[in-house]
Amino acid sequence: MNQNLLHTPEGVRDIYGKEYAGKLKLEELIHGKLKSFGYQDIQTPSFEFFDVFSSKIGTTPSKELYKFFDKEGNTLALRPDFTPSMARCAAKYFMEETFPIRFCYLGNTFTNISSLQGKLCEVTQMGAELIGDDSVEADAELIAMLIECLKSTGLSQFQVTIGQADYFRGLCEAAGLPKETELALRESVGGKNIFGVEDLLKQQHIGAEYGKAFLKITELFGSVEVLHKAEALVSNDRSLRAVERLKQLYERLTIYGVQQYISFDFGLLSKYHYYTGVTFRAYTYGVGDAIVKGGRYDNLLKTFGKDAPAVGFVVVLDDLMTALASQKITLPLQGRHAILVYEKETFEGALAKAKELRADGVCAELMLRDKRKMREEYQELAEKRGCDLYFLTVE
């Protein structure tokens, strides 16, 4: 047999047993919270036409997409990101809807990245989108809801960092930066690469006033007091409105009673260019990347023909599981499990016992006795799986 058939490609993995049981429980807990806020389930395809994720949309770079062709020659792509799919779906089925729409979803995303980055190419995400509401209260609802989702898993030590895409864009607009420079500067600021920022400012001969502001953005992070520093640094209307929006958002989050989980970072700039306002990420111990990513994308639905604001987030379940394991947080998995070892002569009695246990909420597994195995081997198996053991055999 070809041994390569037993292995998975780089960037994907098998998950089974208690680990998978834990993942299913995680999905159940988070889904319960999303439903409690009034979000309705939706499922979109694992692949779409390539244009749904094109550079025009501002999502994942083309080189990181898994692309293929259908029999008609259309270019398709595996879903790298849920948000464009949600926007397309909302535009298709809710074009005339004028009331807010709340979606929640679960599925895998696929990103063709180098294995040297140490990230999985296929990850499971669960998320929520609120479409048709441009209010600061909608922003607060999503952030408060994600905090409730994380708390429901047993996680207590985490931080939600909030940024504002319009603050940075307002500065670029006021400084008159060309689009190419803005994108390059975004990457350096987002990566806290102050040397890269300095080089770009010198190349573009940006004035001292704006140069100072761009350099200071990388330092504008911390508690709510940082909002006043950000406000004092700029004079353009777009950036000032962005700061005012964050002040209002913090007030709403205080009413929710979740302010202890909140911090701000004006250098929080996503690689997804469709974000138009508030952006946010959640971080915790044991994972090098954000376990939740989200933000407002008020212009994305226009691409699909529906002019509607929107805000949403995704929980990266694989990273959240890693964090829970690192922090030794155990999920409340399903209760008792029993193995019933029987022989052909005792099948009827074993089945009756299994039905009795199942009616009591116990997972009952029937197992025909292998004459080659000792009783002690079955006991070891039950201990390994954490099961009760019943012998219904002819003595």
C-alpha positions as CSV (number, residue, x, y, z in Angstrom):
1,M,0.0,0.0,0.0
2,N,1.2,3.5,-0.8
3,Q,2.0,5.0,2.6
4,N,1.3,8.6,1.3
5,L,-2.4,7.7,1.2
6,L,-2.4,7.6,5.0
7,H,-1.2,11.2,5.4
8,T,-2.9,14.5,4.8
9,P,-1.6,17.4,2.7
10,E,0.3,20.3,4.4
11,G,-2.0,22.7,6.2
12,V,-4.9,20.3,7.0
13,R,-5.4,17.7,9.8
14,D,-7.7,15.0,11.0
15,I,-9.7,15.6,14.3
16,Y,-11.5,12.8,16.1
17,G,-12.3,11.4,19.5
18,K,-12.4,13.6,22.6
19,E,-10.9,16.5,20.6
20,Y,-13.7,16.5,18.1
21,A,-16.3,16.0,20.8
22,G,-14.8,19.2,22.4
23,K,-15.1,21.0,19.1
24,L,-18.7,20.0,18.7
25,K,-19.4,21.2,22.2
26,L,-17.7,24.5,21.5
27,E,-19.9,25.0,18.4
28,E,-23.0,24.2,20.5
29,L,-22.1,26.7,23.2
30,I,-21.3,29.6,20.8
31,H,-24.3,28.8,18.6
32,G,-26.6,28.9,21.6
33,K,-25.4,32.4,22.4
34,L,-25.8,33.7,18.9
35,K,-29.3,32.3,18.7
36,S,-30.2,34.0,22.0
37,F,-29.5,37.4,20.4
38,G,-31.9,36.6,17.6
39,Y,-29.5,35.5,14.9
40,Q,-30.9,33.1,12.3
41,D,-28.9,30.2,10.8
42,I,-27.7,30.4,7.2
43,Q,-25.5,28.1,5.1
44,T,-23.6,29.3,2.0
45,P,-21.6,27.1,-0.5
46,S,-18.0,26.1,0.2
47,F,-17.0,27.6,-3.2
48,E,-18.2,30.5,-5.2
49,F,-17.4,32.3,-8.4
50,F,-14.0,33.8,-8.2
51,D,-15.3,37.3,-8.6
52,V,-17.0,37.1,-5.2
53,F,-13.5,37.1,-3.6
54,S,-11.7,39.2,-6.2
55,S,-9.4,42.2,-5.5
56,K,-12.2,44.5,-6.2
57,I,-14.0,43.2,-3.1
58,G,-11.0,43.7,-1.0
59,T,-10.8,40.3,0.5
60,T,-8.0,37.6,0.4
61,P,-5.3,38.1,-2.2
62,S,-5.7,36.0,-5.3
63,K,-2.5,34.1,-4.7
64,E,-3.9,32.8,-1.4
65,L,-7.1,31.4,-3.0
66,Y,-7.7,27.8,-4.0
67,K,-8.9,28.3,-7.5
68,F,-10.3,25.8,-10.0
69,F,-12.6,25.6,-13.0
70,D,-16.0,24.1,-13.6
71,K,-17.0,22.3,-16.8
72,E,-18.2,25.5,-18.4
73,G,-14.8,27.1,-17.8
74,N,-15.9,29.5,-15.1
75,T,-13.2,30.2,-12.4
76,L,-14.3,29.2,-9.0
77,A,-12.7,29.6,-5.6
78,L,-13.0,27.8,-2.3
79,R,-14.3,30.2,0.4
80,P,-11.4,32.0,2.1
81,D,-13.6,34.4,4.1
82,F,-17.3,34.3,5.0
83,T,-18.2,38.0,4.8
84,P,-18.3,38.3,0.9
85,S,-20.5,35.2,0.8
86,M,-22.8,36.7,3.4
87,A,-23.0,39.9,1.5
88,R,-23.8,38.1,-1.8
89,C,-26.4,36.0,-0.2
90,A,-28.1,39.0,1.5
91,A,-28.2,40.9,-1.8
92,K,-29.7,37.9,-3.6
93,Y,-32.4,36.9,-1.2
94,F,-33.1,40.1,0.8
95,M,-32.7,42.8,-1.9
96,E,-36.0,44.6,-0.9
97,E,-35.7,44.0,2.8
98,T,-35.6,47.3,4.8
99,F,-35.5,45.8,8.3
100,P,-32.2,44.6,9.9
101,I,-31.2,41.0,9.1
102,R,-29.3,38.9,11.5
103,F,-27.4,35.8,10.2
104,C,-25.2,33.3,12.0
105,Y,-23.3,30.5,10.4
106,L,-20.7,27.7,10.7
107,G,-18.3,26.3,8.2
108,N,-14.7,25.9,7.0
109,T,-12.6,28.5,5.2
110,F,-9.7,27.7,2.9
111,T,-6.6,29.8,2.4
112,N,-3.6,28.7,0.3
113,I,-0.8,29.9,2.6
114,S,2.7,28.6,3.0
115,S,3.2,25.8,5.6
116,L,6.1,27.9,6.9
117,Q,3.7,30.3,8.5
118,G,2.6,27.6,10.9
119,K,-1.1,28.1,10.2
120,L,-3.8,25.7,9.0
121,C,-5.0,26.1,5.4
122,E,-8.5,24.9,6.4
123,V,-10.1,26.2,9.6
124,T,-13.6,26.1,11.1
125,Q,-15.3,29.4,11.7
126,M,-18.5,30.4,13.4
127,G,-19.8,33.9,13.0
128,A,-22.6,36.4,12.9
129,E,-23.5,39.3,10.6
130,L,-26.0,42.2,11.3
131,I,-27.1,43.7,8.0
132,G,-29.1,46.9,7.5
133,D,-28.2,48.7,10.8
134,D,-25.6,51.4,10.7
135,S,-25.9,52.5,14.4
136,V,-23.3,52.5,17.1
137,E,-25.7,50.2,19.0
138,A,-25.3,47.6,16.3
139,D,-21.5,47.8,16.7
140,A,-21.9,47.4,20.5
141,E,-24.3,44.4,20.1
142,L,-21.8,42.5,18.0
143,I,-18.9,43.1,20.4
144,A,-20.9,42.4,23.5
145,M,-22.3,39.2,21.9
146,L,-18.8,38.0,21.0
147,I,-17.7,38.5,24.6
148,E,-20.7,36.5,25.8
149,C,-19.8,33.8,23.3
150,L,-16.2,33.5,24.6
151,K,-17.4,33.5,28.2
152,S,-19.8,30.7,27.5
153,T,-16.8,28.5,26.6
154,G,-15.2,29.0,30.0
155,L,-12.7,31.5,28.8
156,S,-12.2,34.4,31.2
157,Q,-8.8,35.9,30.4
158,F,-9.2,37.6,27.0
159,Q,-9.2,41.1,25.5
160,V,-11.2,42.6,22.7
161,T,-9.2,45.3,20.9
162,I,-11.1,47.9,18.9
163,G,-9.8,50.0,16.0
164,Q,-11.3,52.4,13.5
165,A,-10.5,52.0,9.8
166,D,-11.8,55.6,9.0
167,Y,-9.2,57.2,11.4
168,F,-6.4,55.9,9.2
169,R,-8.2,56.6,6.0
170,G,-9.0,60.2,7.1
171,L,-5.3,60.8,7.6
172,C,-4.4,59.4,4.2
173,E,-7.1,61.4,2.6
174,A,-6.0,64.7,4.3
175,A,-2.3,64.0,3.4
176,G,-3.3,63.3,-0.3
177,L,-1.7,59.9,-0.4
178,P,-2.1,57.8,-3.6
179,K,-3.9,54.5,-3.2
180,E,-0.7,52.4,-3.6
181,T,1.0,54.3,-0.8
182,E,-2.0,54.0,1.4
183,L,-2.0,50.2,1.0
184,A,1.7,50.0,1.7
185,L,1.4,52.2,4.7
186,R,-1.5,50.2,6.0
187,E,0.6,47.1,6.0
188,S,3.5,48.7,7.9
189,V,1.2,50.4,10.4
190,G,-0.8,47.2,10.9
191,G,2.4,45.3,11.5
192,K,3.7,47.9,14.0
193,N,6.7,48.3,11.6
194,I,7.7,51.9,12.5
195,F,10.8,51.7,10.3
196,G,8.7,50.7,7.3
197,V,6.4,53.7,8.1
198,E,9.4,56.1,8.3
199,D,10.8,54.8,4.9
200,L,7.4,55.3,3.2
201,L,7.0,58.8,4.6
202,K,10.5,59.8,3.3
203,Q,9.8,58.4,-0.1
204,Q,6.5,60.3,-0.5
205,H,7.9,63.5,1.0
206,I,5.0,63.8,3.4
207,G,4.8,67.0,5.5
208,A,5.9,67.0,9.1
209,E,2.4,67.4,10.5
210,Y,1.1,64.2,8.8
211,G,4.3,62.4,9.2
212,K,4.2,62.8,12.9
213,A,0.5,61.5,13.0
214,F,1.3,58.4,10.9
215,L,4.2,57.5,13.2
216,K,2.2,58.1,16.3
217,I,-0.6,55.7,15.1
218,T,1.5,52.7,16.0
219,E,1.6,54.0,19.6
220,L,-2.1,54.7,19.9
221,F,-3.2,51.7,21.9
222,G,-4.4,51.0,25.4
223,S,-7.4,51.8,27.6
224,V,-10.2,54.3,26.8
225,E,-7.9,57.3,27.6
226,V,-6.1,56.7,24.3
227,L,-9.2,58.1,22.5
228,H,-8.3,61.6,23.7
229,K,-4.7,61.2,22.5
230,A,-6.0,60.1,19.1
231,E,-8.4,63.0,18.9
232,A,-5.6,65.6,19.7
233,L,-3.4,64.2,17.0
234,V,-5.7,65.0,14.0
235,S,-7.7,67.8,12.6
236,N,-9.5,66.3,9.6
237,D,-13.3,65.6,9.9
238,R,-13.2,61.9,8.9
239,S,-10.7,61.0,11.6
240,L,-12.4,63.1,14.2
241,R,-15.7,61.4,13.5
242,A,-14.0,58.0,13.8
243,V,-12.8,58.9,17.3
244,E,-16.3,60.2,18.3
245,R,-17.8,57.0,17.1
246,L,-15.5,55.0,19.4
247,K,-16.4,57.2,22.3
248,Q,-20.1,56.5,21.7
249,L,-19.3,52.8,21.3
250,Y,-17.5,52.6,24.6
251,E,-20.5,54.2,26.4
252,R,-22.8,51.5,24.9
253,L,-20.3,48.8,25.9
254,T,-20.3,50.2,29.5
255,I,-24.1,49.9,29.6
256,Y,-23.6,46.2,28.5
257,G,-21.2,45.9,31.4
258,V,-18.3,44.5,29.4
259,Q,-15.9,47.4,29.5
260,Q,-13.3,45.4,31.4
261,Y,-12.7,43.3,28.3
262,I,-12.2,46.3,26.0
263,S,-9.0,48.1,24.8
264,F,-8.3,50.3,21.7
265,D,-5.7,50.2,19.0
266,F,-5.7,52.8,16.1
267,G,-3.0,50.7,14.4
268,L,-5.5,47.8,14.1
269,L,-5.8,47.6,10.3
270,S,-7.1,44.5,8.6
271,K,-5.8,43.0,5.4
272,Y,-9.5,43.0,4.3
273,H,-9.9,46.4,2.7
274,Y,-13.7,46.3,2.8
275,Y,-13.8,47.4,6.4
276,T,-15.2,51.0,6.6
277,G,-15.4,51.8,10.3
278,V,-15.0,50.0,13.6
279,T,-12.8,46.9,13.5
280,F,-12.1,44.5,16.4
281,R,-10.2,41.4,17.4
282,A,-10.2,39.2,20.5
283,Y,-6.9,37.9,21.9
284,T,-6.1,35.4,24.7
285,Y,-3.2,33.4,26.1
286,G,-1.9,30.4,24.3
287,V,-2.5,31.5,20.7
288,G,-0.3,33.8,18.6
289,D,-3.2,35.2,16.5
290,A,-6.6,36.7,17.1
291,I,-9.3,34.1,18.0
292,V,-12.1,36.5,16.9
293,K,-11.9,39.0,13.9
294,G,-14.6,41.4,12.9
295,G,-15.7,44.9,11.9
296,R,-18.1,47.1,10.0
297,Y,-18.3,46.9,6.2
298,D,-20.9,49.5,5.0
299,N,-20.0,49.5,1.3
300,L,-19.5,45.8,0.6
301,L,-23.1,44.9,-0.2
302,K,-23.2,47.7,-2.9
303,T,-20.8,45.5,-4.9
304,F,-23.7,42.9,-5.1
305,G,-26.4,45.5,-5.8
306,K,-27.8,46.1,-2.3
307,D,-27.0,49.4,-0.6
308,A,-27.0,48.4,3.1
309,P,-24.6,48.8,6.0
310,A,-23.3,45.8,7.9
311,V,-21.2,44.6,10.8
312,G,-20.0,41.1,11.8
313,F,-17.4,38.8,13.2
314,V,-16.0,35.3,13.1
315,V,-14.7,33.1,15.8
316,V,-11.8,30.9,14.7
317,L,-12.8,27.7,16.4
318,D,-9.5,25.9,15.9
319,D,-7.5,28.7,17.5
320,L,-10.1,29.0,20.3
321,M,-9.7,25.2,21.0
322,T,-5.9,25.7,21.2
323,A,-6.3,28.5,23.7
324,L,-8.7,26.5,25.9
325,A,-6.3,23.6,25.9
326,S,-3.3,25.9,26.7
327,Q,-5.2,27.4,29.6
328,K,-6.4,23.9,30.8
329,I,-10.1,24.8,30.4
330,T,-12.2,21.7,29.9
331,L,-15.5,21.8,28.1
332,P,-18.6,20.1,29.7
333,L,-18.9,17.2,27.3
334,Q,-21.8,14.8,27.1
335,G,-22.4,12.7,30.3
336,R,-22.1,9.0,30.8
337,H,-21.1,6.5,28.2
338,A,-21.4,2.8,28.6
339,I,-20.0,-0.3,26.7
340,L,-22.2,-3.4,26.9
341,V,-20.2,-6.5,26.0
342,Y,-22.5,-9.4,25.0
343,E,-22.5,-12.8,23.3
344,K,-24.9,-14.0,20.6
345,E,-26.9,-15.8,23.2
346,T,-27.4,-12.7,25.4
347,F,-28.1,-10.2,22.5
348,E,-31.8,-9.7,23.5
349,G,-30.9,-8.9,27.1
350,A,-28.1,-6.7,26.1
351,L,-30.3,-4.7,23.7
352,A,-33.0,-4.3,26.4
353,K,-30.3,-3.0,28.8
354,A,-29.0,-0.6,26.1
355,K,-32.5,0.8,25.5
356,E,-32.9,1.3,29.2
357,L,-29.6,3.2,29.5
358,R,-30.3,5.3,26.4
359,A,-33.7,6.3,27.8
360,D,-31.8,7.5,30.9
361,G,-29.6,9.7,28.7
362,V,-26.6,7.4,28.7
363,C,-24.7,6.7,25.4
364,A,-24.9,2.9,25.2
365,E,-22.5,1.1,22.8
366,L,-23.1,-2.6,22.1
367,M,-20.0,-4.7,21.5
368,L,-20.0,-8.4,20.5
369,R,-17.5,-10.2,22.7
370,D,-14.3,-11.3,20.9
371,K,-13.4,-14.7,22.4
372,R,-9.7,-14.0,21.8
373,K,-9.8,-11.0,24.3
374,M,-9.6,-11.3,28.0
375,R,-12.1,-9.5,30.3
376,E,-9.2,-7.3,31.6
377,E,-8.7,-6.0,28.0
378,Y,-12.3,-4.7,27.9
379,Q,-11.8,-3.1,31.3
380,E,-8.7,-1.3,30.0
381,L,-10.7,-0.1,27.0
382,A,-13.5,1.2,29.2
383,E,-11.0,3.1,31.4
384,K,-9.3,4.5,28.3
385,R,-12.5,5.9,26.9
386,G,-13.9,6.9,30.3
387,C,-16.9,4.5,30.0
388,D,-19.0,2.4,32.3
389,L,-18.6,-1.3,31.5
390,Y,-21.4,-4.0,31.5
391,F,-20.7,-7.7,30.8
392,L,-23.8,-9.6,29.5
393,T,-22.2,-12.9,28.7
394,V,-22.8,-16.6,29.3
395,E,-20.7,-17.6,32.2
